[in-house]
């Protein structure tokens, strides 16, 4: 499987899993709706069949795979923004990063 198809399938499966949760967010539902529309699916697909049904479509159409990957990446970005960058799947190591603090902000003591 080529890298674009693999990335698209990985993103698709992540969005599908989030959209299927009982506590699904509006973001997941919207992203999953966009993915289903791109794939031409007019009804829900059983979770056990999603990967098998999506793989051939993505492998045959690189542009479709890129579109699906973009939708999944946009979804991840929105989730991170909504959760203040602390989504449970992601860990950001900011050690060594430099930050520009404006306005004389003070942290900690006096």
ABEGO torsion letter per residue (X at the ends): XBAAAAAAAAAAAAAAAAAABAABBAAAAAAAAAAAAAAGBABBBBAAAAAAAAAAAAAABAAAAAAAAAAAAAAAAAAAAAAGGABAABBBBABGBBBBBBGGBBBEBX
